């Protein structure tokens, strides 16, 4: 992973790979119309390949065993940091960079179901402990009539929730920080023009209401992605829900959309 990769827009963290290094042909065929040379890096690590899947590590085995500890410690060595709470957040951001944008694009834009429950997903780790590939067993199927709760049940409750719970339990990175990491990628897909060049926002408003603007899921479960929108300071268009803790890593700083930045800048000027 490129340690110098910074927050590339007001709403999300840069991917682990530079977009120029990857061709659109690396993207799953179903997703290819949504990604170009500029944005291919956000989708190229989610793969559906029989040989890759057969050799990859099941996600539950990563989350439940010593493999997660090993992966985050490799990431810590890569960052040259012993702050495992911040490193675990950086690892989480890299994982979400590998899978969450294409997963959201499939569900929100294409109305296409991908097999995203954690028990179905496998991963290939890079030498730095982050994600080389997130592997799916098959390419899913069209799901045009599914409601937003149906389309996001697997992604939110059967994938994001166990990943975040494991990182919180093992490294004590606050759950709010980890869910906030997910929010920035979800927002980037649902907010027209932030990442995907969508012809319109038709149909995305309902998805946003469910995922980001409603405190409760329709069945009464507390929505961990919900946050009240803060009023950004002058000159800033958008504030993240939570600080991702990147500033605690060597060579990093508060991003422009960090909710802590204005306080930091005020203290620095006093």
N, C-alpha and C positions, 0 to 999 in steps of 0.2 A: 504494500500500500504506500502511496505517496504521502509521507508525513506532512508535507507542505500543503497538501490539499486543504483549502480553507472553505468557509461557507460561501458557496458560489452564487447565492442569491439571497434576498431578504427572507426566504422562507425555508431553506433547507441546506444541508451540509453537502459539500462536493462529494462525488463518488470516489471510490478507491482507484478507479482507472480514469485516465484522461479520455474524454470522448473521441479525440482524434486517433487514438490507438485502436479503436474498434470499428468494424464495418457494420452497417445495418443488417447484413446477412447473418451476423451472430445472434440476432434476436429471434425468438420463437416466431415461426411463420404467421401465426394468428395475430401477433402483435406488431409485425413488421410495418404495416401502414401507419402506425402511430409514432414511430421513432425514425429519426434520420441520423446522419453522421454526427450532428451536434449532440444528440441525446441518447445515442445507442448504448453508451456506457451504463445508463440507468436500467437497461433491460438485458444486457448480454450475459449476465451471470446466472440468470434463471434459465435452466435448460431442461429439455425432455429428450434424454438419450439413453437407450437401454443399457449400453455398456457402462456409461458413467453412473447410472443409478445402481447397477449391480455391485459396483465397487465402492460406492459412497457409504458414509457413516449415517445410520438412521438418526434423525434429529432427536428422538427421545433418548437414545444412548448418549448423545452429546450432552443433553441437558441434565440427565440423571446421574452421570458417572464422573470420573476424574477427568474425562476429556475436556469438559468445559473449563475446569481449573487450568489444565495444561494450555488450552487455547488462549485464555485471557492472560496467562503469565507469559506466553510467547509474544502476545501483543504488547504487554508491558515492557518486555525487553526491546521490542521494536521501537517503542516510544521512548525508551530509556527513562521510565518512570516507575516509582514504587507506589504510586497512588492508585490502588486497584479499584477504588470506587469510580474514579474518573476514567481509568482504562476500560473498565467494564462498560461504561457509557459509550466510549469510543468504539469498542467492539460491537456494541448494540447498533450504533449508527452504521457501521460497515455492513452488518448483517441486513439491516433494513434497506440500505442502499442497494444490496444485491437482489432483494426479492420484493420489496413493498411497492415500488413504483410500477413494475410490470404487473404485479398482482392486482393493484388498484386499477390500472388501465384496463385489464381484462374485465374486471367486475363492473366498473363504473361506465366505461366508454363502450365496450363491446358487448356487455351483458353475456359474458362467456364464463363458464364455471371452470376453474382450475382446481386440481386436487391439492388443497392447501392445509388440510388438517395435519398437525405435527406428526401423527403416526404414519402418514403417507410420504412425508418429505425426508430427503436425505441430503447430506452436505459433504462437500470436499473442502478441506481446510487448506489455506495457503501457508507458505513457510513462516509468515508473520503472525499466524494464528487466526487471521480473519478469513473471510469467505473467498474461496476460488470459484466455487459453484454451489448453487442451490438446485437440487435435482428433483424433478417430478416424475412419477411413474408413468404418466400419460399426459396428453395435451388437453384433456378435459372435453367439454361439449358446450354448444350454444345453450343459453338459458334466458331467452328473451322475455319470458313472462314472469320471471322470479321477482319478488318484492325486494326492496333493499335489505330488510332483516334476513331474508333467505340468502341473498347474495353474499352477505358479510359475516354470517354466523361462523363459518369455518375460519375465515381469516382472523377475525377479532378474538373469538372465544376459544378456538381450538388450535390457534397458531401463535398469535401475538401474546395472548395471556400466559401460556406456559413458558415461552421464552423469557418474558419479563419477570415472571415469578421466580424462575431459576436464577437469573442474574441478581435479583433483589435478595434472595435467600443466601446465595453464596458470597456475594461481594458487598452487600448492604448498600448498593446504589439505590437511591430512593425510587420507588415505583413511579412516582409522579414525573421524575426526570426521564425514565425509560418510556413511559407512555407519551410524554412530550416529544421524545425522539420520533416515535411513530407518527405523531400528529403532523410534524413538519413535512413528511413525505406524502401523507394523505392530502394535506392541504395543497401541496404542489400539483397534484393531479386534478383535484376538484376546482382549483382556482384557475380559470381560463387564462392562458398566456404565461403562467409561471414556468411551466415545463413543457407540456404537450401543446402543439399548435392545433387546437381543436377548432372546428368550424363554428361551433356554438356551445353554449353551456346548457342546452336543452337536456333535461333529465338529470343533470348533476346536482341541482339545488336540493332535490329530495334526498339524495345520498348524503349531502353535506349536513342537512338537518338531522338525519339519523346519527351520523358518525361524530360530528363535531359540535353541533348546536343544541343537542337534546341531553339533559342531565340523566335521563333514564332510557333504557332500551324498552321497546314496546311491551315486553313481558314483565317489566318492573325491575330488571337488573340495573344497578348503577352503571352508567356509561363511563368507563375509565378514560375515554378519549375526549370527553366534554371539558370545555374550559370557557369561562367568561372572557370575552375579548377585551384585552386591555387597550387603553388609549395610548397609541405610540407617541413619543416625543416629536417635536418639530423636526422635519427632515427625514423621518423614518415612516415607511408605509405600513409596516407590519411588525408585530412583536411575537416572538415565540411564546408558547405556553409556559415553558420552563427553560432555565439555562441547562445546556447539555453537559456542562462541566469541562468543555474543551480547554477553557482558559487555564485549567490546572495542569495541563500537559506542557512539556518543554517546548518552547518556541511558539506556543499558541496564545490567543488573546480572546477577549470578548468579541463576538461577531456584532455586526451592525444591528441585528434584530434581537439581541440578547436582552431579556427583561432586567438583567442586573447592570447593564452597561451604563445607564444614565447615573445610577448610584455610584458606580465606580468612578466615572468621570467627574462627578460632583466632589467626591472625596479627594480625588487627585488635584482638583483645582483649588480646594480650600487651603 
